[in-house]
Amino acid sequence: MHVPDGFIDAPVSAATGLVAAGAIAVSLRGARRELDERTAPLAGLVAAFIFAVQMLNFPVAAGTSGHLLGGALAAILVGPYTGVLCVSVVLLMQGILFADGGLTALGVNITDMAITTTIVAYAAFRGLVKMLPRTRRSITAASFTAALLSVPAAALVFTLLYGLGGTTDVSLGKVATAMIGVHVLIGIGEAAITALTVGAVIAVRPDLVYGARGLEQRLKLRVNGELVDAAPQLAPARSTSHRKVWLTGLAASLLLAGFVSFYASSNPDGLEKVAADQGIDRAAKEHASADSPLADYGVRDVEDARLSGGLAGVIGVGVTVVAGTGVFWAVRKRRTTSSQAA
């Protein structure tokens, strides 16, 4: 759902830029409360993983594909404020290095793909968790539903922004119907990826999942041959080290971006398909980074398509994990310095 330059006019693009800047400022402050010495490097890894999985377009319907947006996944794994920052880092790397998502539309993309998805998903997730039993299965189910809701919500926000500042004369009703319809289907894929990832991390280290903090299970004691509930206790399941989780996640990200991405669907994603069908893409402008050596997720002058795409994916994961980890360590350090000064 990366919006290119030209779809939204300058005033609305500038306004969303201010919204995005304000949200990032608030998120930097909020992330100080969410990050600690364990979750700061994990947040950088989450950003890299989202980058990698976004390269894996999956087919949905009628020649259309979809890909992970990542707001729900980031919010549940590392917290809503840190989640906004994670997706924003990914969008910044994609826009500058890979010419994916317009630079003048960066505010639109952050507002739509980072802020909207994170807020909607985490609000839905917290509401569901309060109603469901505090079990790992419930956390996974809540993750699925929250992610599913976040994608059509992002499609709706794009439609509203288009209604305010669209540069082509296309019926808003047609745009809304097409965008929300196809993104409900894409949301199913987003939900499956999010639930599988959250479930996998919970299975080995639930204490690393922000949305699972306080996850409790009943300790059973055998009394006179019968199992009875004892006091509830936290279930951290610390059999897997934090370093091993991080290395496994990084290896998975490199594998997905460097190898599996070659087999991703080549069909246009939901926004591209709607834009082509409705004529919105007539207003698209050439990307400011179109001459980047990594534009369109390939390495310039590398003729072999598989090698070119794989190298671009590996570079993207590497740059994103370094940039993300640097940002989150700086935020964490700022929190530590502020605490010591107080």
C-alpha positions, 0 to 999 in steps of 0.5 A: 500500500505504498503511496507514490508521489503524485496521488495526493496533492501537496497541501494534504501531503504536507499536512500528513507530514506534520501528523507523521512528525508529531506522531513520531515525536510522541512515539519517541517519548512513549517508546522510552517506557516500552524499551529495555535492554532486552526489547531495544535490540528486538525492536530493531529486529522487528523492523528488519523482519517487517521489511523482509516480509513486505517483500513477499507479496502473496496472491489474493484475487483477480490478478492482485497481490498483498503484502504485510503492513506490519503495524499490528505485528510491531505493536503487539511484539514491542508496544504501540509507540515502538511499533509506530517507529518500527514501521516508520523506519521501514518506510524510510528505508524503502523510500530512500533506498528502494524507491518504494513509496514516494518521498513527498508522500512519506507523511501519507505512508507513515500516517496510513501504514504506521500510525493507523495500523498500529493504533487500530490493531493495538486498540482492538488487541487490548480490547480482545485480551481484556475479554478473553482468558489470559492464555497464549492461545488467546493472545494469538487469536487476538493478534489475528483479529487485530491484524485483520482489522488494521488493513481495511482501516488503512485502506479507509484512511487512504480513501479519506486522504484521497477524498481530501487531496486526490489529484485525479477525478475519480469517484470517491465511492468507487475508490472506497469500494475497491480499496476496502474490498481488496484489503479485507482479503489482504487483511486475512494474509496479514492476520495469518502472518501476524498470528503465526509470528506472535505465536512462535515468539510466545511459544519460546519467550512470552516475556519478550512479547509486549502484548503478552506481559502479565500472561499468567497460567495456573500452577497445578498442585497435586493434593491427595491425588487431585490437581488443584489451582495454586496461586497464578504465576507468570509463565516466562518460558525462558528455555530459549536465550534472548540472543538465540531468539534474535539470531533466529529472527535475523536468519529468518529475515535474511532467508525471506528477503534474500531467497524466498522473495524471488518466489513472491507474486509479481501481481500488483498489490491492492493499491496499485491494482485499484489505482490502475483500474480507476485511473488514479495512477495517471497522476503518479510521478517519477520517484526522486530515488528512481536512480538509486542503485537499489531501486525496485529491489534490485542491485544495479548492474547485477544481471541475474534477477534472482541474485540481484533481488536477493542481494537487495533484500539482504542489504535492506534487512542489514540496513534496516536492522542497523538503523532500527537498532541504533534508533531504539538503543538511542531511545533506551539510552535517553531513558536511562540518562533521564532516570539517572538525572532524576 
